[in-house]
């Protein structure tokens, strides 16, 4: 049986004082754990009394290094020789006499929506839940008591160095090329995701799609394997009167939620009634405006082509805004969707990457930024036609070339659509 050491018997270095790092320090203070130091590559004023004066010596002496999720070993020379010591804030949650039932969700796409769906499902069926991790609230800031469910969205950054994660319910949704510059290779990226199952026992549940069954068996994981019940979900999907959830975009997420329902014995009736009241997250196929024959959709969270495919496959007459910083090894395979796309508008500093893959396949313009794209779309679109048209921001790329994050990109898109929608329509 795997042994979980006691926190007060260990020494730590908290490396990185961002949101999760600060949460770790406050957790140590609450738990009266005194044997720890802190470090941030930028000298910060916070927690100065804990700051180590000799980083190299501290790295050697401590039992564990609690690393902020965004710090990559590929780029950080100080940490490369101490990989065996590195853990995450999620590990500390499992080392802290865990009481709650825990649900950990990982995968390339759909993590946040699936976590929100799980939270909504459980709350509406009179379970007490707390939601955190990569979705926003640091995991150590959540309450942790009996009869509760703690739902954790786990990024590959957090899982990569995890050593003590042991969820009661673990979800592995999907995988595609993402964060390869951080992990170094797709095999490393996959290995980090699969860590959710490493320490599980026969008492715990592993939720995966059937296409990953052979991989699961090959790795000899011990948990109860639960295959995604897509076919069963599709039979009752029509009963859920919720346009957001009935889209192709959410079929995978919803089939996982339905499968979980069967395990915790929530009936089909309660499942359907619960899902009717769910409201989608912003920036994820967010229908935020309708004017005449135009529907405006903000899908700014789609930062890879895999994430964009669902939107392109579920709509017709799409005026598609794409571009930004493409993910390493990503490919824009547009042939399956070209009949759905009226025109594409390329933004960002890497327009050549997209242009080289879509030219001679679909009509496109290089518009460089969101404002120019929206103005050009209103010049191109025929407002007199009765057919439905969709103005879609689904960039298939990260946002950091022009924006702070995908949220800022999505908000700016919505703001510009509101302004120019009134002007042109």
Secondary structure, DSSP 8 states (H G I E B T S, - for coil): ------GGG--EEEE--SHHHHHHHHHHHHTT---EEEE-SS--STTGGGB-S-HHHHHHH-SEEEE-TT--TTT-TTTGGGGGGEE-HHHHHHHS---SEEEEEE-SSSHHHHHHHHHHHHHHTT-EEEEEETTSS-GGGS---TTEEEEEE--HHHHHT-SS---SEEEE----S-SHHHHSSHHHHHHHHHHHHHT--TTSEEEE-GGGHHHHHHTT--SEEEE--HHHHHHHGGG---TTTTSGGGHHHHHHHHHHHHHTT--HHHHHHHHHT----TTSSEEEEEETTEEEEE-TT--SHHHHHHHHHH-SSEEEEE-SB--TT-----GGGGGGEEEEEEESTTHHHHHHHHTTTS-EEEEESHHHHHHHHHHHS-TT--S-EEEEE--SSBSTTTSSSHHHHHHHHHHHHHHHHHHH-
